[in-house]
Each structure stands twice: as structure tokens, then as C-alpha cells.
């Protein structure tokens, strides 16, 4: 029953990837930790494999449509691979609780980025020529985060490619899949020296995630992407909060949860009823 539930949820994660073009991979680690019963290091390593293979498959259609800028992607991805491999090596020696707290923070950051939404880049701000040094630095930083916590980082990669590479948003999205596949592979390689992989489960989860992503891609034009993205972002935010609370000492979980709920309720009231609420400016950029 547990295996069936894991595979069904992996299918749904793949559907979300296909529908949204990013963000779904950040649910793979909680799925593997809290449903499949893996420890944090094994879950992160497995997630990197799942994310890398699924991104590579998803990139094929973008490449056929001419939406992958190979030179920019390989440059950013190579720097990301160096950072991700380093992150994978470091992650193998970091306590599970620290990795899960870092992962929860990444979930919350991703949810905030999804709520803010992807915006077209001002052509005047985008670089016409690739600033190689900046691309290498940003790629390595994003790769390090990917290697440590197992998240693909699509919502960090896409804006960086659009701004630094001067890519139109559809091309930045397609190119980001190349970058994510490259750095996920490197991060996975970094973990292999310290983590044992359950290959039968890993390949099964990967297969279902790929099937889900292909199904999600077919549904993408039929579902209001904006509404779906916001609903998914709130779900990721709730999951990130859950993971964060789970890592707190047992006696402090209830007070922390109460504080988070109170803060969330206050933010909701501000956003919904206060015309000049700072949250509205943060989310909508106005």
C-alpha cells in the first residue's frame, strides 16, 4: 500500500511539473521522507535523480520547438554542476535535521517566487552579451543550493537566464530544463559516495514522474495556469511550514505552529482587506 501511494503521488508531482514547468520537484523530498520513509540524505539524492531525468525528458519538446539556447544553458549549467557536486559532497556530512530545515526554507522561498509570478524581463535590463563571470557565479550559487537540498531551482534559474542571458521567457524556461538536468546529475553524483540508493524504487518513482509530466504538459493549455500556480504555491508554502515545524524540538512544535497560523491569518487579513498592504506590493510588484 505504501509503494502504491508513493507511485500515485509521484505521478501527481509529475503532472504538476508538466502543468507549471517548475516547482513540482520540490515536493519529491517530502514525499520520499514522510511517505516512503527514507532518511533525508537518501531522499535528497533520489530526488536529484528524479528531477534530473524528468527535466531532461521535458526538455526534448522545448528543444524541438527551438526554445533551448544551448550555449547559454551549457555555460550556466556547467557552473551549476560544479556547485551542485560540491553541495552533494557537503550534504553527505550534514545532519539530517539541518538538511530538512534548509529544504523547508527553500520550499518557502519557492512558494514566494511562485506567488510573485514570472514576469517578462525589460529588454533594457537584459544583457545583450552574456556576462560570463556573473553567469558562472550565479550558476555555481544556484547549483550549490540544488546539490545540498535536492530542489531543481527552476524558479531561480529562469529569471537568471532571462536577465543575464537576455533570453525571452519561453526560451528561458526551456533552457532552464537543460540547466536543471545538468546540475541535478552533478548533485546526485556528489551524494553517491555517501548515500546508498534504492534503485528499484528510484526508477519506479522516476518513471511515474515522467508519465505524469507528459500528461501534465498535454493539460497545460486547458487549465488556467495563473490560478493553478497560486494554489500550488500556497500548498508548497504549507508543506514547507509543516517540514519546518516537524524539525523543531517536540515541546516547541505546538507554540511554533500557533505562531505560524497567527502570522498567516494576519497576513491573509492584510492582503485581503488592507488596500496598502505591503504583501500586495510584494506579490504583484505594485
Number of C-alpha atoms within 10 A of each C-alpha: 5 10 13 9 13 21 20 16 21 29 23 21 26 34 26 26 28 27 27 20 23 23 26 26 26 28 22 25 27 23 20 23 17 14 14 17 13 17 14 25 28 23 24 33 31 30 29 34 23 30 28 27 22 27 29 17 16 22 23 16 14 18 16 9 11 14 20 24 18 15 12 23 23 16 16 33 32 20 23 33 30 22 27 36 26 22 26 32 20 16 26 22 11 12 11 16 14 14 19 24 20 17 26 26 18 21 26 20 17 24 27 19 16 23 20 17 17 12 10 13 15 11 13 9 11 18 15 13 9 17 11 13 9 13 23 18 15 20 28 25 17 26 36 26 23 31 34 30 31 35 28 31 25 25 21 16 24 23 21 22 29 26 23 21 23 23 26 17 19 16 20 25 24 25 30 33 30 28 34 32 25 26 33 34 22 29 34 28 21 25 29 17 11 17 16 12 15 11 10 8 15 17 15 16 27 23 19 23 31 27 18 25 29 19 19 23 20 13 13 17 10 9 11 10 13 13 10 13 20 17 15 19 24 16 14 24 21 16 19 27 20 15 19 22 20 16 15 14 9 9 8 11 16 13 11 15 16 11 12 14 13 12 12 12 12 12 14 13 12 16 17 12 9 12 9 11 14 14 16 16 12 12 15 10 11 9
